[in-house]
Amino acid sequence: MTEGSSGTSATSLFLGIASLGAGAYHGWCDAQGIPLRENLEWGLTYGPTIVQSVIPATMLGLVGLIGGAAAGGSSSGVGGAVGGGILGTVGGAAVGGFFGGLSGAFQTLIGYGAGYAAGYFAR
């Protein structure tokens, strides 16, 4: 009997908590009227989304490269391997980046709302 992976990986969990925290801190500061430096505000707004889209895009791009090259190579030689590898890389990176970025944006938005509400009621 083999054990399967069920649940979230430690990396996904850590990045999700970081996204929620960044959004909550940004929301708290906005509700309290605390000005953030421009770099910090940009980082708290877009940083979690960028990080969560780059990691899955890279991982799925590599998986697509290997799978596409293997499939293309077995059917039509070196040219097929190169073409299949490129298509697999682009497809894997696009899918991973899209869903990772969507997840990061959603988590940051939820954190921002919670942080803003907490900061508003704490005034």
Secondary structure, DSSP 8 states (H G I E B T S, - for coil): ------S--HHHHHHHHHHHHHHHHHHHHHHHT----HHHHHHHHHHHHHHHHHHHHHHHHHHHHHHHHHHHHHHHHHHHHHHHHHHHHHHHHHHHHHHHHHHHHHHHHHHHHHHHHHHHHH-
